[in-house]
Amino acid sequence: MQEKPRKARSKPPAVTVPRPNLKELAASLGISVSTVSRVLSGRAEQNRIAPATRELVLAAANKLGVMVDQGARGLRLRQTLTIGLLIPDIANPFFASLACAVEKAARAGGYTVLLCDSRESTAIERETVDLLHSRRVDGLILAPVGETHSHLLPLQQAGIPVVLADRVFPQWDVPSVVADSYGGARMAVDHLVAHGHRRIGCVQGLAASYSNTERLRGFKAGLKAAGIRFDPGLLRGTDFTAEGGYHAAMELCRNPETRPTALFTLGSLLALGAMRAIHECGLKVPQDVSVVSFDEQPWAEFLSPSLTTIAQPVETIANEAFARLLDIMRPAGVTKTVAGVLTLPVKLISRESVRTL
C-alpha cells in the first residue's frame, strides 16, 4: 500500500521589524525632517548645521538603525571616514592591544581603521606611510619604529592630521600620547632596591626608540638615587622580541661571578625570553634572579612565578590619541588640541617574581 505524499510544511512568514523613517527620527529629536536629511546625506556643514546637532542626529540614527549615506557624506565633506594606524609590531602584545583599543574608539566615532605593521623597519614604515597617504585617509595615528622621523615630515607639510602614540619624537611639533616610561622605570628600580637588590641588570629593546630611551633614563636615575653606580656591563638587548630578551638574559646570567640578582626588562616579550634563559641557566625566578618587567599583560599573573610589572594605560593611550586626531581633523578654527606630549601615569603591580634578599 503506497503512502500518500506528505504536504510540504509552509514556512511561517518572515517577521520584519520596520526601521524608523526620517520623519519619525526627526520627531523623536524635536528637529525638522530637512535637518535630519541634510545630516544623514552629508550636507550638515554646507547648510551650517551646528556640530552638536549633527552628532545628535548621527548617534540617534545609529541607535535606531536609520541608514546613513556614508558615501555621499564622505564626498561632500571631502572625507573618507577612514584613519590609518601604523604600529611597529603586531605580534607584540602591547601594540596588538593598542590597535584593538584604537579600532574600538574609531568605530564609536564613525571611522574605519586601516591597520598596518612596519615590522620594526624604517624602510617599510616609509613605504606604508606613502601607501596610507595615497589611500586618502583622513588622518594617521602612528606608533613609529622610532629611529628617525625625517620621512614622516611630508605628512605634516601636506596637511594630513597626525598623532603619535607610545614611540614619539618630542622635537616634532605634533600631538603625542605616551605612558610615563621614565617614571615607571624609577618605580621598578625603587621596588627592587626596597627588596635589597643592588646588582640589577637591564634588558633593553630598540635602543633608539623613545620608550626605550626614557625607560633606560629612568633606570639609571633610579640607580643613582639609591647610590648604585650604573654598570654598562649589566645592560644588554637590541630589540623588543622574546628572542632578544632570551639572548640578552643568557649573556647576563650564565656567568655566576658577574650575574645580577635581579633583571629589569623594558618590555613584556623581553621578560618571557629572559625567564626562559634564566631557567636554561639552571636558575630559578625569584630564588636566584628576580624579574620586573615594563608593560603589564593578561598572562603575567598566570606565569609561575607570577610576574611583577609596570602597567601602562593602553586603552587610555588609544582613546586620547584618537580624540586628539579627531579634534585636528575638524575644520580649521575649531581645533582645541595643541602639539606636545601628553604623558599618562603608570603603576607597579607587585607579584611573585621578586624576592627579598
Secondary structure, DSSP 8 states (H G I E B T S, - for coil): ---------------------HHHHHHHHTS-HHHHHHHHTT-TTTTT--HHHHHHHHHHHHHHT----HHHHHHHHT--SEEEEEES-TTSHHHHHHHHHHHHHHHHTT-EEEEEE-TT-HHHHHHHHHHHHHTT-SEEEE---SS--GGGHHHHHTT--EEEESS--TTS-SEEEEE-HHHHHHHHHHHHHHTT--SEEEE---TTSHHHHHHHHHHHHHHHHTT----GGGEE-SSSSHHHHHHHHHHHHS-TTT--SEEEESSHHHHHHHHHHHHHTT--TTTT-EEEEES--TTGGGSSS--EEEE--HHHHHHHHHHHHHHHTS-TTT----SEEEEE--EEE--TT----
